[in-house]
């Protein structure tokens, strides 16, 4: 069984106890994230891909509407004899 205190271990390792306690605090505050499933980044990629597909469809629709409006404007100018 280990019976050394933190200060003794830190001295042996050349580490300041304040650094050890800062690391310990970070572990207690954020350590659970290290054990969470790796599913989350995959889900984020899927969500971003869905967003990209949605925006691509939106741009395509906009291009189609714009082309239609330009064709109408061209026909209107032609019928008015402006071309």
FENBEL-V130075 format. One record per pair of residues at least 6 apart in sequence whose C-alpha atoms are under 7 Angstrom apart, sorted by the first residue. I is the first residue (numbers start at 1). GAP is how many residues later the second one is. D is the distance in Angstrom with one decimal. If there is no record, write none. Layout:
# FENBEL-V130075
I,GAP,D
I,GAP,D
This chain:
# FENBEL-V130075
7,10,6.0
10,6,6.0
10,7,5.9
77,6,6.2
